[in-house]
Amino acid sequence: MKNKIKKITIAISILMVLLISPVVLYGALVATPVNRNRPSKADETGFVQAHGRNIYDENGNILQLKGFNIGDWFDQEWWMASSTVEGFETGQYTPKRGLAAMKANPNLNDEQIDELQKLYIDTFIQEEDFKNIKEMNMNTVRIPFTCYNLTTDGYEYRPNAFDKLDWAVDMCEKYGLYAIIDYHGAIGSQNNDNHSGADDSWDLYGNDKNEQATIDVWKKLSERYKDRKAVAAYDLLNEPRRAPNKYAGKLNFDFYDVLYKEVRAIDPNHMIIMECFTFPIHGVNAMHYGWDNVSYSYHIYNFAGLKGNKLIIDFYKAMTNLMNYDVPIIIGEWSCWDEVDNWRASFKYFDKMNWSHISWTYKTNRYVYSDPNSIGARYDLWSPYVIDIKPANLYIDTYEQIKSVYLQTGSENATKTVIYDVYMETYGTN
């Protein structure tokens, strides 16, 4: 009997160890500071730099990037776009499908299509918007764009392809903001998602032509911005997937390594961002590649309905420590929608850890996602500024109808939201 009791006791003890050990390990990972051994000063290089787990400004002082994505500008997304393709094929609007719909529209000629595309870009974001971001006491603008902004088909560059991107960097410089150059959608698509500009393929990785076209884009960008100190970082590819509907992995980081080497051959100074999509465990340790001056980015959209979202941020913190990433962390996209307390809590925890944060997004058209039948209707708000305009149908509308819609997309027609209020409450008087 005693032996039986002893065996049961041992079994229970082993079970307790197995159950408790992960909890203890997780607690230790959460408790470990992410910015341990943080030097307060780095060499003054004139550029934003990543060293260890920290980012430093051009003068060598610790820097936390805070700001907004300018989503829906270069890269309209169907759920917040001022454009639709209703009746064309069966898919939702993407920049690729939108262009095809316009070309199929008997009311439009090629010259008018070019004029309308330029009109939207010139109207949706203007100089006033960079001033607004600065007045909210932010310091960073992430600028998402796709191959369809630079090229006609992913390969053939448009005349003056980089002019508006240049202008955005100029505006950042004028208003004392940092720019993050974010390649949101490569030809072939790195993720098969609509926000890559095309949702009809996953054909970047392993496609020699598409990989080379992506390399060529980054060679041009590196050459163009290598001396621009207003540029904080190059975000090489947004939210890569190792396969459709699969999160990132070694396949994606191996291609990041190819891009890293091409950029570094031209530009040794700018910080480079790689994205662990969607959780820290979907990255690969930078030491494996021997990278220097890089940061990792997470996109966090797990906050909806979760009061006390410290649990979510602690999870990302624990996974970062588990993976032993000796690089700075940037929350490159995130939102708490209309949940003001969660915004406040997120600011508190991000600032405590000195994690940079750039929320999605600065301005949206809420017409589609305010529809109760839309998937986006789960969330009330996305941005400090909103417009509310019925999108133009690029497949059937006339030139004048599309023009009328696009002319209404400027921020003079936008209203401020509770998100604006919570940003001003937290940072506006600092």
C-alpha positions in Angstrom: 0.0 0.0 0.0 2.8 2.4 0.9 4.5 1.7 -2.4 1.3 2.4 -4.2 0.8 5.7 -2.4 4.5 6.6 -3.1 4.0 5.9 -6.8 0.8 8.0 -6.9 2.6 10.8 -5.1 5.5 10.7 -7.6 3.1 10.6 -10.5 1.2 13.6 -9.1 4.5 15.5 -8.5 5.6 14.8 -12.1 2.3 16.0 -13.4 2.5 19.2 -11.3 6.0 19.9 -12.6 4.7 19.4 -16.2 1.8 21.7 -15.6 3.6 24.4 -13.6 6.8 24.6 -15.6 5.3 26.2 -18.7 3.5 28.7 -16.4 6.7 29.5 -14.6 8.6 29.8 -17.9 5.9 32.1 -19.3 6.0 34.3 -16.2 9.7 34.6 -16.4 9.6 35.6 -20.1 6.9 38.2 -19.3 9.0 39.6 -16.4 12.2 39.8 -18.3 12.7 43.4 -19.6 12.8 43.6 -23.4 15.2 46.5 -23.4 17.7 45.2 -20.9 21.3 46.4 -21.2 20.1 49.5 -23.0 22.9 52.1 -23.6 21.4 55.6 -23.3 23.6 56.8 -26.2 24.9 55.5 -29.5 27.3 56.9 -32.0 26.0 59.9 -33.9 25.5 58.9 -37.5 23.0 61.4 -38.9 20.6 58.5 -39.5 18.1 56.6 -37.5 19.8 53.4 -36.4 19.0 50.1 -34.7 21.5 48.7 -32.1 20.6 45.8 -29.9 17.0 46.1 -28.9 16.8 49.8 -29.3 16.4 52.5 -31.9 18.5 55.6 -31.8 17.9 58.9 -33.6 20.4 60.7 -35.9 22.1 62.2 -32.8 22.5 58.9 -31.1 19.7 59.4 -28.6 17.1 56.6 -27.8 14.2 57.0 -30.1 10.6 55.7 -30.0 8.8 56.0 -33.3 5.1 57.0 -32.9 2.7 57.7 -35.6 0.3 56.6 -38.3 0.1 54.6 -41.4 -1.2 56.5 -44.4 -3.4 53.6 -45.6 -5.9 53.9 -48.4 -3.7 56.4 -50.2 -1.4 54.7 -52.7 -3.1 51.4 -51.9 -6.8 51.6 -51.6 -8.4 48.6 -49.8 -11.9 47.6 -50.6 -13.3 47.9 -47.1 -12.2 51.6 -46.7 -11.8 52.6 -50.3 -13.5 55.4 -52.3 -13.5 53.0 -55.3 -15.4 49.8 -56.0 -15.6 47.4 -59.0 -19.2 46.2 -58.5 -20.3 44.2 -61.5 -16.7 43.6 -62.7 -15.6 39.9 -62.4 -16.6 38.6 -59.0 -13.8 39.9 -56.8 -13.5 42.8 -54.5 -11.7 46.0 -55.3 -7.9 45.9 -55.4 -5.6 48.4 -57.2 -4.9 45.7 -59.9 -8.6 44.9 -60.4 -9.6 48.5 -60.2 -7.3 49.4 -63.1 -8.7 46.5 -65.1 -12.2 47.6 -64.4 -11.4 51.2 -65.6 -9.9 49.8 -68.8 -13.1 47.8 -69.4 -15.3 50.8 -68.7 -16.5 52.2 -72.0 -16.9 55.6 -70.5 -13.2 56.1 -69.9 -10.1 56.4 -72.2 -6.5 55.8 -71.1 -5.8 59.5 -70.6 -8.8 59.9 -68.3 -7.8 56.8 -66.3 -4.4 58.3 -65.7 -6.0 61.7 -64.7 -8.3 60.0 -62.3 -5.6 58.0 -60.6 -3.5 61.1 -60.2 -6.5 63.1 -58.9 -7.1 60.6 -56.2 -3.5 60.5 -55.0 -3.3 64.3 -55.1 -6.6 64.7 -53.1 -6.8 62.0 -50.5 -3.5 63.1 -48.8 -2.3 66.7 -48.9 0.3 68.8 -47.1 -2.3 69.6 -44.4 -2.3 66.0 -43.3 1.4 65.9 -42.5 0.8 69.1 -40.5 -2.1 67.4 -38.6 0.1 64.4 -37.7 2.8 66.7 -36.4 0.2 68.6 -34.4 -0.9 65.4 -32.7 2.7 65.2 -31.5 3.6 62.1 -33.6 7.0 61.7 -35.2 6.5 59.0 -37.8 4.5 58.3 -41.0 4.5 54.8 -42.5 3.8 55.1 -46.3 2.4 51.9 -47.8 2.5 51.6 -51.6 2.5 48.7 -54.2 4.1 47.9 -57.4 1.0 49.2 -59.2 1.8 52.8 -58.0 5.3 52.6 -59.5 4.6 50.5 -62.6 1.9 49.8 -65.1 2.1 46.0 -64.7 4.7 45.3 -62.0 7.6 45.6 -64.4 7.3 48.7 -66.7 7.9 51.8 -64.6 5.5 54.7 -65.0 6.8 58.2 -66.0 7.8 60.0 -62.9 7.0 56.9 -60.9 8.6 58.0 -57.7 7.5 61.7 -57.7 4.7 61.4 -55.2 6.7 59.2 -52.9 9.4 61.8 -53.0 6.9 64.5 -52.2 5.7 62.5 -49.1 9.3 62.3 -47.9 9.7 66.0 -48.5 6.6 66.6 -46.4 7.9 64.5 -43.6 11.1 66.5 -43.7 9.3 69.8 -43.7 7.2 68.9 -40.7 9.9 67.1 -38.7 8.5 63.6 -39.2 10.3 60.4 -40.0 9.1 58.4 -43.0 9.0 54.6 -43.2 9.1 53.4 -46.8 6.7 50.4 -46.8 6.6 48.1 -49.8 3.1 46.9 -49.2 2.6 44.9 -52.4 5.1 43.3 -54.7 4.3 41.9 -58.1 2.9 38.4 -57.8 1.9 39.3 -54.2 3.9 38.2 -51.2 0.7 37.1 -49.3 -2.3 36.7 -51.7 -4.2 39.3 -49.7 -6.1 42.2 -51.2 -4.0 44.8 -49.4 -1.0 43.7 -51.5 -2.7 45.3 -54.5 -3.8 42.0 -55.9 -5.6 39.0 -54.3 -5.5 36.7 -57.3 -2.1 35.1 -56.8 0.7 34.1 -54.5 3.5 34.2 -57.0 6.5 36.1 -55.7 8.6 33.5 -53.9 10.3 31.1 -56.4 9.2 33.2 -59.4 12.5 34.4 -60.8 10.9 37.2 -62.8 8.9 38.5 -59.9 11.7 38.2 -57.4 14.0 40.1 -59.7 11.4 42.9 -60.2 11.1 43.2 -56.4 14.9 43.4 -56.1 14.9 46.1 -58.8 12.3 48.2 -56.9 14.5 48.1 -53.7 17.6 48.9 -55.7 15.9 52.0 -57.1 14.5 53.0 -53.7 17.8 52.5 -52.0 19.6 54.6 -54.6 16.9 57.3 -54.4 16.7 57.6 -50.6 20.2 56.6 -49.4 21.0 60.2 -48.4 17.6 61.2 -47.1 17.8 61.5 -43.3 14.0 62.0 -42.9 13.7 58.3 -43.9 13.8 56.3 -40.7 13.6 52.8 -42.3 12.9 50.6 -45.2 10.0 48.1 -44.6 11.0 45.5 -47.2 7.7 43.6 -47.6 4.4 43.9 -45.8 2.9 40.8 -44.0 4.6 38.1 -46.0 3.1 34.6 -46.1 5.0 31.3 -46.6 1.9 30.1 -48.5 -1.7 31.4 -48.9 -3.4 31.6 -45.6 -0.2 30.6 -43.8 1.8 32.9 -41.6 5.4 33.9 -42.3 8.4 31.6 -42.0 11.9 30.8 -43.2 11.0 31.1 -46.9 10.1 34.7 -46.4 13.1 35.6 -44.3 15.4 34.0 -46.8 14.1 36.4 -49.4 14.3 39.2 -46.9 18.0 38.3 -46.7 18.3 38.6 -50.5 16.7 42.1 -50.4 18.8 43.0 -47.4 22.0 42.3 -49.2 20.9 44.2 -52.3 19.9 47.3 -50.2 23.1 47.2 -48.2 25.2 47.1 -51.3 23.8 50.6 -52.1 22.8 52.0 -48.7 24.7 51.0 -45.6 23.0 53.6 -43.3 19.2 53.1 -43.2 17.5 50.8 -40.7 15.7 47.9 -42.4 12.5 46.4 -41.1 11.5 42.7 -41.4 8.0 41.6 -40.5 7.2 38.6 -38.3 3.7 37.9 -39.5 1.7 37.5 -37.5 3.4 36.5 -34.2 7.0 36.7 -33.0 7.4 32.9 -33.5 6.9 33.4 -37.2 10.3 35.2 -37.5 13.8 33.9 -37.8 16.6 35.1 -35.5 18.5 37.9 -37.2 21.8 36.4 -35.9 21.2 33.5 -38.4 21.7 35.9 -41.2 24.3 38.2 -39.7 22.1 41.3 -40.3 23.0 44.7 -38.8 20.9 47.8 -38.2 17.6 45.9 -38.5 14.3 45.9 -36.5 11.4 43.4 -36.5 7.8 44.4 -36.9 4.6 42.9 -35.5 1.1 43.8 -36.6 -1.4 43.4 -33.7 -5.1 43.2 -34.4 -6.0 41.0 -31.4 -7.4 43.8 -29.2 -11.1 43.8 -30.2 -13.3 43.4 -27.2 -10.4 42.5 -24.9 -10.4 44.9 -21.9 -7.1 45.0 -20.2 -5.1 44.2 -23.3 -1.9 43.9 -21.3 -2.4 40.2 -21.7 -1.9 40.5 -25.5 1.1 42.8 -25.2 2.6 40.5 -22.5 2.2 37.6 -24.9 4.2 39.4 -27.7 6.8 40.4 -25.1 7.2 36.8 -23.8 7.5 35.4 -27.4 10.1 38.1 -28.2 12.1 37.0 -25.2 11.6 33.3 -26.0 12.9 33.8 -29.6 15.8 35.9 -28.1 15.5 38.6 -30.8 18.2 41.1 -30.1 16.6 43.7 -32.3 14.2 46.6 -31.7 10.5 45.9 -32.0 8.1 48.1 -34.0 4.4 47.6 -33.8 4.0 48.5 -37.5 0.2 48.2 -37.6 -2.4 48.0 -34.8 -5.7 49.3 -33.7 -8.1 49.3 -30.7 -11.0 50.7 -32.8 -13.5 52.7 -30.6 -12.3 51.1 -27.4 -10.8 54.2 -25.7 -9.6 52.4 -22.6 -7.6 49.9 -24.7 -6.0 52.7 -26.6 -4.9 54.2 -23.3 -3.6 50.9 -22.0 -1.7 50.2 -25.2 0.0 53.5 -25.2 1.0 52.9 -21.6 2.5 49.5 -22.2 4.2 50.3 -25.5 5.8 53.4 -24.0 6.9 51.5 -20.9 8.7 49.0 -23.1 9.9 51.7 -25.6 8.3 49.7 -28.4 7.6 51.9 -31.4 4.0 52.0 -32.6 2.4 53.1 -35.8 -1.4 52.6 -35.8 -3.6 51.7 -38.8 -4.6 54.2 -40.0 -4.6 58.0 -40.3 -7.8 58.4 -42.4 -10.5 56.1 -43.7 -13.6 56.2 -45.8 -16.1 54.5 -43.4 -18.9 54.1 -46.0 -18.4 50.4 -46.6 -17.4 49.2 -43.1 -20.3 51.1 -41.5 -22.7 48.9 -43.5 -24.1 46.3 -41.0 -23.7 43.6 -43.6 -20.0 44.3 -44.0 -17.2 42.3 -42.3 -15.7 45.6 -41.3 -18.9 46.5 -39.3 -17.5 44.5 -36.4 -15.3 47.5 -35.7 -16.6 51.0 -35.3 -13.6 53.1 -36.1 -10.1 52.8 -37.5 -8.6 56.3 -37.6 -8.5 59.8 -36.1 -10.0 61.2 -39.3 -12.9 59.7 -41.3 -14.7 60.6 -44.5 -18.1 59.0 -45.4 -18.5 58.9 -49.2 -20.2 56.4 -51.4 -17.4 54.9 -53.5 -17.2 55.4 -57.3 -17.9 52.3 -59.4 -14.8 52.2 -61.7 -16.5 49.7 -64.0 -19.6 51.7 -65.0 -19.4 55.3 -63.8 -18.5 58.2 -66.0 -15.4 60.3 -65.8 -17.3 63.1 -64.1 -18.9 60.8 -61.6 -15.6 59.3 -60.5 -14.0 62.7 -60.5 -16.7 64.0 -58.2 -16.1 61.2 -55.7 -12.4 61.6 -55.7 -12.6 65.4 -55.2 -14.5 64.7 -51.9 -11.8 62.5 -50.4 -9.6 65.3 -49.0 -9.3 65.9 -45.3 -11.3 69.1 -45.5 -14.3 66.8 -45.7 -13.2 64.6 -42.9 -14.4 64.6 -39.3 -12.3 63.9 -36.2 -13.1 60.8 -34.1 -12.7 59.6 -30.6 -9.3 58.2 -31.7 -8.2 61.7 -32.4 -9.3 62.7 -28.9 -7.4 59.9 -27.2 -4.2 60.6 -29.1 -4.5 64.3 -28.1 -5.3 63.4 -24.5 -2.2 61.1 -24.3 0.4 62.9 -26.5 -1.0 66.2 -27.7 0.3 68.3 -24.7 3.6 66.5 -24.4 
